[in-house]
Amino acid sequence: MITGNVTVCGRIDRTATTSTNKKGEKVTSVTIKVNLPEGNKSSQCIIQIRQKGEASPELKKFRTGNLVEVNGKLFLRKYKNETYIFLTPDDLSQADNDSKEGIKGELEVYGKIGDEAKICDSQKGKKYLRFSTYSSELNGKEREFTWVKCIRFGEEKEDFVKKGAAIHLTGEIKAEMYKGKISLTCFVKYLSPWQKNNKEG
């Protein structure tokens, strides 16, 4: 499971619409596009903002093209090799015209280490721990995988940090695009073993 407490800055792509889900509940959706770095250029990432109930007057006032800032809970879902990004907002406001588009905040991952963790040297000679972790979910008969690159500065490497180990981590999010798809890096602040039966994921 991959979630985050984040702030997103982007432009309204589709204004607020309200529909009814399978449970008969009203759900309001707003789509925004966020320019994220991709090499020496930028590419657009689509984020779906969803909240229960009818659209509030505050939400209705935003129009296509408005630059907005949204604070809330980020969720990722993988389906047929596509990553879908959802945000449950705590608040949404007009952003200043000079605000930089992007995603910032804290990422949280319950997953497994997918490769051998290594202690590396940065260009400035600082030691850091590097590995990748993944979270999986079952869609029908197919299992989908979402990967996160992880970096933690320092020389420490705990015994449980090894390929295939189940872990729980939190840290600063870095969101970029790679070949038109979102790529996530977490600068790890907290890392521990994870007993899978203690947490849905």
N, C-alpha and C positions, 0 to 999 in steps of 0.2 A: 504494500500500500504506500502510495506516495501522495503527500499532502503538503500544504504550505500556508503560513500566515504572511501574506504579501501585500504590497502596494503595486498596482498596475497603472501605467499611464499610456493611453492610446486614444484613438478616434472612434467615435460611434460609427458603426457600419450599418447597423439595422436598429431602428428605434424600438421602444418597448412594445411588446405584444403579449397578450395574456391568453393562455389556453388552459384546457382541463386535462389532467393526466388520467391514467387508468384507475386511480383511486377516487376520482371525482374531485380532486383538489385543484384549485386555481394556482397556476404558476406563471410568473412574469419573466420574460426573457429579453435580454438586450445583447447584441453582438458588437464587440469592438475589435479593431485591428491594431496591432502593436508592431512597430518597426523594431526588429531585433538585428544585431550585427551578424553578418555572414561573410567571413573573410574581410575583404576590404570594401564591402558594400553592405546593404541591409536588405532583409526580406520581411514580409509581413506574416505575423502569427495571429490566428483567429482565436479569440477567447469568448466563450459563451457565459454571460452573467445571468444567474438564475436565482429567483427568490420566490417564496410562497406568497400567494395572495394576489390581489389586483395591483396594478402599477400605481405607485403613489404620485401625487401631483408633482413632487420634486423630480421623480424619475421621468415623467412624461415631458418635462420641459426641454430635455436634451434632444437635439436634432442630429441627423446624419452629418458627419464631418466635425462635430464638436469634439475638442480635445478635453478628455476627462481623466480624473484620477480616482481609482477605486481601491478601497481597503477591504480585505476579506480573506476567506478561506479558499485555497486553491486545491482542486482535485484533478487528477489525470486519469483518463480511461483509454485503453487500447482496443481497437476493433479493426480487424482485417488489415493489420500492420499500419494503421493510422492512429496517431495520438490525438485525442480530443481533450481540450482544456476547459474546465468549468470553474467558475468563481461564485461563491456565495457571498454577497456583499454585506459589509457592515455599514459602509457609507460610500456615496458617490458624489463627487463635486466637480465643478468646472476647474480645469487646470489653467495655469498661466500659459500664454502663448509661447514662452521660451522654455517651458518644461520639457525635459528629455523623455522620450518614449522608452518604455522598458518594463521589466519585472524585477522588483527587489524585495528582500525580506528573508524569511527563514523557511527552509525546506525540512521536512521530516520524512524519513524512509524506514519502513519495515521490509526487509528483503534479505537477499543472499549475496555473498561476495562471489563474483563471477570469474575472477582471475587471481593470480598470485599477487598479493600485496608487496610492494617494493619500497625501500627507502631510496629516494633520489636526491640529486643536487640541483638546485635552481641555478639560473644564470648568475645570480648574485652570491652563490656559494652557500645558500641556506638549505638545510636538510628538510625533506618533507616525505610523508607517507602517501603513496598513490595506489589506488585500486578502483575497481568498478563494482557497483552493486546493481541488482535488478529486482524488480517486483513483478509477479506474474498474476494473471487472472484468467479464468476459464470462460470462454465465449462459445457456447454450444459444445462442440467436440474439440475445438481448437484452443490451445493455450497461448496467450499473448504475453510478451515480455517488454517491459519498459526499463531502460538502462539509465543509470546516473553515474557520471564520473566523480570520484571523490578525492579530495586533497586535504591533508592535515599537516600543518607545519610542525616540525620537530623530528627527533630521531626515534621516538618511542614506537614500538610495534608489539602489541599485546599478543599473547599466545593464541587467543581465539580468532585473531585476524588472519584467516587463511581461506583458501578457495573452498566454496561450498558452505561456509559458515553462515548461520542465520544471525543477522545483526539488526540493531535499532540505532539510528543516528539522526542528529539534527545539525544544522549549520546554515551558513549564508548561501543563498541561491545565486547562481549565475546562469542566465538564460540566453542562449544563442540559437542561430539556425544553421543547419548543415544539410545541404542538398534539398532545401525547401522544407525540412522537418525540424521540429524543436529539439535542441540538444541541451541537457541540463548538467551543470557541475555543482557540487556541494563542497564548500570550504568547511570541513567538519569541525564542530566545537564539542560535540558530545558523541560518544561511541560506546556501545555495550553489546553483549550477547543478547539474543532474542529467543525466548522459548515460544515457538509458534502457537502452541495451544493456549497461550495467555492473551493473544491478541488476534483479532481477525485481520486478514491481510490477503 
